[in-house]
Amino acid sequence: MPSLRTALLQSSGRPGSVSGSLAALDAAAGRAAAAGAGLLVCPEMFLTGYAIGDDVGRLAEPADGPGARAVAAIAARHGIAVVYGYPERDGDRVFNAAQVVGPDGARIANYRKTHLFGPFERAHFSPGDRPVVQAELGGLRLGLLICYDVEFPENVRAHALAGTDLLLVPTAQMHPFEFVAESVVPVRAFENQMYVAYVNRAGQEGEFEFVGLSCLAGPDGATRARAGRGEELLLGEVDPALLSASRKANPYLLDRRPGLYTSLN
């Protein structure tokens, strides 16, 4: 099975302007596809911006809304799968969500953030209740989490047990939590024997300072690609052969004793 070249778009898009963010996505998708990428991953709340306050309710849309249709058109035009964050409206509730669109423009997965961070998110979003959402792409099993979710080891272990090969984590990581991108994410990849694509926003946005440092971490714990602090399109390889070899060499998942852990709830 060939490697999946994966593009990580470290960008805050155009906060408050869905059309501006879509234009930025279109340009990035073109560059990523031209570089041979089969997947482009965008940050948390990319479509609308993160620090949009009460505009969350106004800009939220259904999973099949106009923003989703525009992203689908971009994916199909460039022949590349796209993962993007957005505020999802479902009736009276709004979720911090991420959606996967295939290279043909078909929507193939939608995930709602299960662990909300800080007063802003708790005031504007409902928490999701599905811990594992997956999709298939190029023979790999993709999984979805959003930002704070990856900091809970149970979340990532649930994906490992469900067979996730590449965990996609759209993120809005702020100062002073750089250690999550630098240390936690590579450890999560190693202890769960998967690739993790952690894709952050960049720069100042309202009261939030996003730190960049997006990365693609491998199952061997190595950081395969790392961004700086500014806007950047980062490319990395998700290699099924390395994944298979690492899983054979690392006994973590085989040596688990689940019967001992039932009291930890």
C-alpha positions in Angstrom: 0.0 0.0 0.0 1.5 3.4 -1.0 2.1 6.2 1.5 -0.6 8.8 1.9 1.0 12.2 1.5 -0.8 14.4 4.0 -0.9 18.2 4.0 -1.4 20.2 7.3 -2.7 23.7 6.8 -1.6 25.8 9.7 -3.7 28.8 9.3 -6.5 30.7 11.1 -8.3 31.2 7.8 -10.2 34.5 7.7 -12.0 34.8 11.1 -15.6 36.0 10.7 -15.6 35.5 6.9 -16.6 32.1 5.6 -16.0 33.2 2.0 -12.5 34.3 2.9 -11.7 31.0 4.7 -13.1 29.1 1.7 -10.8 31.1 -0.7 -7.8 30.3 1.6 -8.8 26.6 1.6 -9.1 26.6 -2.2 -5.6 28.0 -2.7 -4.1 25.6 -0.1 -5.9 22.6 -1.7 -4.5 23.5 -5.1 -1.0 23.7 -3.6 -1.3 20.5 -1.7 -2.7 18.6 -4.6 0.1 19.9 -6.9 2.6 18.6 -4.3 1.1 15.1 -4.5 -1.0 15.2 -1.3 -4.1 13.1 -1.1 -5.4 14.6 2.2 -5.5 18.2 3.5 -6.2 18.8 7.2 -7.3 22.2 8.4 -7.5 23.5 12.0 -10.4 23.6 14.5 -13.2 26.1 13.5 -11.4 26.9 10.3 -14.5 27.7 8.3 -15.6 30.6 10.5 -12.8 31.5 12.8 -12.5 30.5 16.5 -12.6 33.8 18.4 -16.0 34.8 17.0 -17.9 35.2 20.3 -21.7 35.3 19.9 -21.3 35.0 16.1 -21.0 31.2 16.7 -24.8 30.9 16.6 -25.1 33.1 13.6 -22.4 31.3 11.5 -23.2 27.8 12.6 -24.7 25.6 9.9 -25.9 22.0 9.4 -23.3 19.3 8.3 -24.7 19.5 4.8 -25.0 23.3 4.8 -23.6 25.8 2.2 -20.1 25.8 3.7 -20.0 22.0 3.5 -21.1 22.1 -0.1 -18.5 24.7 -1.0 -15.8 22.6 0.7 -17.0 19.5 -1.3 -16.7 21.5 -4.5 -13.1 22.5 -3.6 -12.2 18.9 -2.7 -13.6 17.5 -6.0 -12.1 20.2 -8.1 -8.6 19.5 -6.8 -9.1 15.7 -6.3 -8.0 15.8 -2.6 -9.7 14.8 0.6 -10.3 17.7 3.0 -10.8 17.8 6.8 -12.0 21.1 8.2 -13.4 22.4 11.5 -16.7 24.4 11.7 -19.6 25.1 14.1 -22.4 22.6 13.3 -26.0 23.5 14.0 -28.4 20.6 14.8 -31.8 22.0 15.8 -31.3 24.2 18.9 -27.8 22.9 19.6 -24.4 23.9 18.2 -21.4 21.6 18.2 -17.7 22.3 17.6 -17.3 19.8 14.7 -14.9 18.5 12.1 -15.9 17.0 8.8 -14.1 14.8 6.3 -14.9 15.3 2.6 -13.5 12.7 0.2 -11.6 13.6 -3.0 -14.8 13.1 -5.0 -16.6 15.7 -2.8 -18.6 13.2 -0.8 -19.0 13.8 2.9 -17.7 10.7 4.6 -17.5 11.5 8.3 -18.5 14.2 10.8 -17.3 14.4 14.4 -18.4 16.6 17.3 -15.9 17.6 20.0 -16.5 15.6 23.2 -14.4 17.6 25.7 -15.0 21.3 25.6 -12.2 23.6 26.8 -12.7 26.8 28.8 -15.6 29.2 29.3 -15.9 30.2 25.7 -16.5 26.7 24.4 -18.8 25.7 27.3 -20.9 28.8 26.7 -21.4 28.3 23.0 -21.3 24.6 22.3 -22.9 21.3 23.3 -20.5 18.4 23.8 -20.6 15.5 21.4 -21.2 12.0 22.6 -19.6 9.7 20.1 -15.9 9.1 21.1 -14.9 7.3 18.0 -15.7 8.5 14.5 -13.8 7.0 11.5 -13.6 7.0 7.8 -11.6 5.1 5.1 -9.2 6.7 2.7 -6.6 5.1 0.5 -6.7 1.9 2.5 -6.1 3.7 5.8 -8.6 4.0 8.6 -8.9 7.7 9.6 -10.1 8.8 13.0 -11.2 12.2 14.3 -10.7 14.2 17.5 -10.6 17.9 18.1 -7.9 19.8 20.1 -8.5 19.2 23.8 -9.9 15.7 23.1 -6.4 14.4 22.3 -5.2 15.3 25.8 -7.4 12.6 27.3 -5.6 9.3 26.9 -8.8 7.3 27.0 -10.0 9.0 23.8 -6.9 8.1 21.8 -6.8 4.6 23.2 -10.4 4.1 22.1 -9.3 4.9 18.6 -6.3 2.5 18.8 -8.7 -0.3 19.9 -11.0 0.6 17.0 -8.1 0.3 14.5 -7.5 3.9 13.6 -4.3 4.3 11.6 -4.2 8.0 11.2 -5.8 10.2 13.9 -6.7 13.7 12.6 -6.8 16.4 15.2 -7.9 19.9 14.1 -6.8 22.2 16.8 -6.9 25.7 18.3 -4.0 25.4 20.7 -3.2 28.5 22.7 -0.2 29.8 24.7 1.0 28.7 27.2 0.2 25.0 26.3 2.9 24.5 23.6 4.0 21.3 25.4 0.9 19.5 24.1 2.1 19.9 20.5 5.7 19.4 21.4 5.5 16.4 23.8 2.0 15.0 24.3 1.1 14.4 20.7 4.2 12.3 19.8 3.7 10.3 22.9 0.0 9.6 22.1 1.1 8.4 18.6 3.7 6.0 20.2 1.7 4.6 23.0 -1.3 3.9 20.6 0.7 2.9 17.6 -0.8 5.3 15.0 0.0 8.4 13.1 -1.4 11.6 14.6 -1.9 14.8 12.5 -2.2 17.7 14.9 -3.2 20.9 12.9 -3.2 24.2 14.7 -4.3 27.8 14.1 -1.6 30.5 14.1 -1.2 34.0 15.5 -3.4 36.3 17.6 -7.1 36.1 17.2 -9.2 38.1 19.7 -8.1 37.2 23.2 -6.4 34.0 22.0 -2.8 33.6 21.0 -2.5 30.4 18.8 0.9 28.9 18.9 1.2 26.9 15.6 3.6 24.0 16.0 1.4 21.7 13.9 2.9 18.3 13.5 2.6 14.8 12.0 3.8 12.3 14.6 4.5 8.7 13.8 3.9 5.4 15.6 7.6 5.3 16.5 7.2 8.5 18.5 9.2 10.5 15.9 7.9 13.8 14.7 7.8 13.3 11.0 6.9 17.0 10.1 6.8 20.1 12.3 5.6 23.6 11.5 6.8 26.8 13.1 4.7 29.6 14.6 3.3 31.3 11.5 0.9 30.3 8.6 2.3 27.3 6.8 1.4 24.4 4.5 3.2 21.4 5.9 3.6 18.0 4.1 4.3 14.6 5.6 4.1 11.0 4.7 1.8 8.4 6.4 3.6 5.2 5.6 1.6 1.9 6.0 4.8 -0.1 6.0 6.3 1.8 8.9 3.0 1.5 10.7 2.8 -2.2 10.3 6.5 -2.7 11.3 6.1 -0.5 14.4 2.9 -2.4 15.5 4.8 -5.7 15.2 7.7 -4.4 17.3 5.8 -2.5 20.0 3.8 -4.7 22.5 1.7 -2.0 24.2 -1.6 -2.9 22.8 -1.0 -6.7 23.0 0.2 -6.5 26.6 -2.8 -4.6 28.0 -4.7 -6.3 30.8 -8.2 -4.7 30.5 -9.6 -6.7 33.5 -7.3 -4.6 35.8 -8.7 -1.3 34.5 -12.4 -1.6 35.3 -12.0 0.0 38.7 -10.5 3.2 37.1 -13.9 4.5 36.0 
